[in-house]
Amino acid sequence: MFFLNFVSNFLVEMLNTFLTTLAAFPPRQPPLSSIFILIVAFFVSLGSTLISRYMIDIDRLTVLTRETKKHNKMRMEMMRTADTKLKLKYERNADKMKKLQSELTSMRMKPLLITFLPLMIFFVLLSNIYRGEAIPAVIPFALPEAIILRIGSNTYVEGWGKVFRPDYVWWYFGGSITFGSIFQKLAGLQPD
């Protein structure tokens, strides 16, 4: 009986929290605002990765990446040893490598043409939500002024004390880079 009462109270509290969150959507205070921005970054990264996966020939990407890495390794070896034979071989392949690198860049830029506009729309929406008094995230300690630069500020937040308050753009980019690198690795868009 105690367990059923506990579960029912838990479910009522969860429903109440969910409805309160929906009533104040989009969330403008942590922790819900932090989670909201990370969820947006998650889905934008996932969508971008799926578009890239659809548009990029993975086999060709793997070949181009390996050739570029091999060429760069040869260049580093040539600079380290000053070997004239290696230098001649490197120079003979230089034009071919420029074409391959150009193709690789072009291949990676095509999905960006499609994902750029939706990304800008998300930034406009987030900018309208998180300017002024809204707090996108809170890091529970103040950072030294030399580290802060323009990515946020040390402020006093009610209920949190003196904390570091990152700008929504940096909070989004942190999540986006994290999720994007995971998704791209899983999708095979970052060949070894």
SVG drawing of the C-alpha trace seen along z (x, -y; Angstrom):
<svg xmlns="http://www.w3.org/2000/svg" viewBox="-2 -43 69 45">
<polyline fill="none" stroke="black" stroke-width="0.4" points="0.0,0.0 2.9,-2.4 4.5,-1.7 1.3,-2.4 0.8,-5.6 4.5,-6.6 4.1,-5.9 0.8,-7.8 2.4,-10.8 5.4,-10.6 3.2,-10.5 1.1,-13.4 4.3,-15.5 5.7,-14.6 2.4,-15.6 2.3,-18.8 5.9,-19.7 5.2,-18.8 2.1,-21.0 3.9,-23.9 6.7,-23.6 4.3,-23.7 2.5,-26.7 5.8,-28.6 7.1,-27.4 9.8,-28.1 11.6,-27.8 13.5,-30.9 15.2,-29.7 17.6,-26.8 17.6,-23.9 14.8,-23.6 16.2,-26.4 19.6,-24.6 17.9,-21.3 15.7,-23.0 18.7,-24.5 20.5,-21.2 17.4,-19.4 17.3,-22.0 21.1,-21.3 20.5,-17.6 17.8,-17.7 19.5,-20.2 22.7,-18.1 20.8,-14.9 18.9,-16.5 22.2,-18.0 23.9,-14.6 21.0,-12.8 21.1,-15.3 24.9,-15.0 24.6,-11.2 22.1,-11.3 24.1,-13.8 27.6,-12.5 29.1,-9.4 30.7,-7.8 33.0,-5.5 34.4,-8.5 34.7,-10.5 36.8,-7.7 39.1,-7.5 39.6,-11.3 40.2,-11.6 42.8,-8.8 44.6,-10.3 44.7,-13.7 46.0,-12.3 48.7,-10.3 49.7,-13.4 49.9,-15.5 51.9,-12.8 54.3,-12.9 54.6,-16.7 55.4,-16.5 58.0,-13.8 59.5,-15.8 59.8,-18.9 61.3,-16.9 63.9,-15.1 64.6,-17.5 64.8,-14.4 65.0,-15.6 63.4,-12.4 60.5,-12.8 60.3,-16.5 60.1,-15.6 57.4,-13.0 55.4,-15.5 55.7,-18.2 54.6,-15.8 51.5,-14.9 50.7,-18.5 48.3,-19.3 46.4,-16.0 46.1,-16.6 44.8,-20.2 42.0,-18.7 41.3,-16.0 41.1,-18.5 38.9,-20.8 36.6,-17.8 36.6,-16.9 35.7,-20.5 33.0,-20.7 31.5,-17.4 31.4,-18.6 29.9,-22.0 26.9,-20.7 24.9,-19.8 25.7,-23.1 23.8,-24.9 20.6,-23.1 21.1,-23.3 22.3,-26.9 18.8,-28.5 17.1,-26.4 20.1,-26.9 19.7,-30.7 15.9,-30.4 16.8,-28.5 19.2,-31.3 16.6,-34.0 14.1,-32.1 16.6,-31.5 17.7,-35.1 14.2,-36.3 13.7,-33.9 17.0,-34.4 17.8,-38.0 17.3,-40.3 16.5,-38.7 16.2,-35.1 18.9,-32.8 19.9,-30.1 22.2,-28.2 24.1,-28.5 27.5,-27.1 27.5,-26.9 30.7,-28.9 32.2,-32.2 35.0,-32.1 38.1,-34.3 37.5,-37.4 40.4,-36.4 38.7,-33.2 35.2,-34.7 36.0,-36.9 32.7,-37.3 31.0,-34.0 29.1,-35.0 29.3,-36.8 29.7,-36.3 26.4,-37.4 24.3,-36.9 21.2,-34.7 18.5,-34.3 18.6,-30.9 22.0,-30.1 24.3,-32.8 27.3,-34.2 27.6,-32.0 28.8,-32.0 26.0,-32.6 27.0,-31.6 25.5,-33.2 22.8,-31.0 25.0,-30.9 27.9,-29.3 25.6,-26.9 24.1,-25.9 27.4,-25.5 28.8,-23.4 25.9,-21.0 25.9,-21.1 29.6,-20.3 29.2,-17.4 26.1,-15.9 27.4,-16.6 30.7,-14.8 28.9,-11.8 26.3,-11.6 28.9,-12.1 31.1,-9.3 28.1,-7.0 27.0,-7.9 30.5,-7.3 31.0,-10.9 34.4,-11.1 36.4,-8.3 39.6,-7.2"/>
</svg>
